[in-house]
Amino acid sequence: MQFDQQADIYDKRTGLGEQTASKTAQALGNLIKPFSDGIFMEIGAGTGEIGFFLQDLGTPYIGIDLSSRMLDVYRKRFTNPNSIPTLIQTDANNPWPLDDNLVSVFFSSRALHHLKREHVVSELARLSIPHNSILVLGHVKRNKTSVKTIMRQEMHKILHDYGFQEKSGQSNRKKLFELLEKKGGKVLDPVITSRWKVSHAPIESINSWRVVDGIAGNEIEPTLKNKILDELENRALYLFPDLNQPLEAEERYELNAIKLGTSTE
Ligand SMILES: C[S@@+](CC[C@H](N)C(=O)[O-])C[C@H]1O[C@@H](n2cnc3c(N)ncnc32)[C@H](O)[C@@H]1O
């Protein structure tokens, strides 16, 4: 399984870093103040970079994730075993492991696009506390001209040519929020929790996809994956003067929230 295999290197490879994680938890704390009567549920909690800082918010927390190895890394953050939060290994494409109407905050960082959208909508409706629940999605935003954006776009084009579906956080979030607005949801203003500069060479994107199973949420067998990445490398040669030359760009972490409605339409 993709994330089991990369659990030990995940934070180094794509982690947000302690500063962004703690600032995000702080911003989340402010955002969710009016929604603190129920459980805080994190979907796709991963290695707990942000989750670690969410334990003092005063709202009971439960984290779920498909990958038991990602959750193992999460648990290791706590020196005191009694402080380890409730973490459940489960496929969130199945019913989420809580009774109805108990959750006031649903949070997911860089994970919800792995799930079936209609299922997410129905689980949000089932579990949320009517009239007082919020869904918050977190993600890293990059400028259109950044090396990572361009490499990801080119990779998606190739994946599309090979018949794979795009699993992008941004397009998923837009479609999900549209569905939730139809059910009476009210989108809140985005909150940028942190900004930083990165220096990234095109070849680093390719190398980073080579070392994990699959690409961008798609399970792809290794021979085909290498073919796709070789093709990507060829395309990149036309787009960048030197694939080994790092180029600087700004990245930011953004929270997008929607207060959930109660319409059953
Ligand atoms: C890109 S990681 C994000 C981890 C963490 N939230 C973060 O921002 O660092 C995506 C996470 O979603 C989890 N995930 C993927 N598919 C899932 C599913 N069907 N059910 C539950 N979790 C899933 C993965 O195991 C992984 O931990």
The ligand as an SDF file (V2000), in Angstrom:
LIG
                    3D

 27 29  0  0  0  0  0  0  0  0999 V2000
   -0.7690   12.9310    1.5460 C   0  0  0  0  0  0  0  0  0  0  0  0
   -1.0790   12.0670    3.0310 S   0  0  0  0  0  0  0  0  0  0  0  0
   -1.5180   13.3860    4.1290 C   0  0  0  0  0  0  0  0  0  0  0  0
   -1.1970   13.0800    5.5620 C   0  0  0  0  0  0  0  0  0  0  0  0
   -1.4200   14.2490    6.5240 C   0  0  0  0  0  0  0  0  0  0  0  0
   -2.8100   14.5800    6.6510 N   0  0  0  0  0  0  0  0  0  0  0  0
   -0.5900   15.4380    6.0840 C   0  0  0  0  0  0  0  0  0  0  0  0
   -1.1270   16.4710    5.6290 O   0  0  0  0  0  0  0  0  0  0  0  0
    0.6510   15.3220    6.1970 O   0  0  0  0  0  0  0  0  0  0  0  0
   -2.6130   11.2770    2.7190 C   0  0  0  0  0  0  0  0  0  0  0  0
   -3.0890   10.3970    3.8520 C   0  0  0  0  0  0  0  0  0  0  0  0
   -4.3880    9.9020    3.5170 O   0  0  0  0  0  0  0  0  0  0  0  0
   -4.4480    8.5330    3.8900 C   0  0  0  0  0  0  0  0  0  0  0  0
   -5.4520    7.8520    3.0800 N   0  0  0  0  0  0  0  0  0  0  0  0
   -5.4060    7.5770    1.7540 C   0  0  0  0  0  0  0  0  0  0  0  0
   -6.4890    6.8790    1.3770 N   0  0  0  0  0  0  0  0  0  0  0  0
   -7.2290    6.6870    2.5000 C   0  0  0  0  0  0  0  0  0  0  0  0
   -8.4540    6.0110    2.7750 C   0  0  0  0  0  0  0  0  0  0  0  0
   -9.1100    5.3860    1.8120 N   0  0  0  0  0  0  0  0  0  0  0  0
   -8.9160    6.0050    4.0390 N   0  0  0  0  0  0  0  0  0  0  0  0
   -8.2370    6.6330    5.0340 C   0  0  0  0  0  0  0  0  0  0  0  0
   -7.0730    7.2880    4.8340 N   0  0  0  0  0  0  0  0  0  0  0  0
   -6.5700    7.3060    3.5860 C   0  0  0  0  0  0  0  0  0  0  0  0
   -3.0450    8.0120    3.6320 C   0  0  0  0  0  0  0  0  0  0  0  0
   -2.7850    6.8060    4.3080 O   0  0  0  0  0  0  0  0  0  0  0  0
   -2.1960    9.1840    4.0900 C   0  0  0  0  0  0  0  0  0  0  0  0
   -1.8600    9.0870    5.4450 O   0  0  0  0  0  0  0  0  0  0  0  0
  1  2  1  0
  2  3  1  0
  2 10  1  0
  3  4  1  0
  4  5  1  0
  5  6  1  0
  5  7  1  0
  7  8  2  0
  7  9  1  0
 10 11  1  0
 11 12  1  0
 11 26  1  0
 12 13  1  0
 13 14  1  0
 13 24  1  0
 14 15  1  0
 14 23  1  0
 15 16  2  0
 16 17  1  0
 17 18  1  0
 17 23  2  0
 18 19  1  0
 18 20  2  0
 20 21  1  0
 21 22  2  0
 22 23  1  0
 24 25  1  0
 24 26  1  0
 26 27  1  0
M  CHG  2   2   1   9  -1
M  END
$$$$
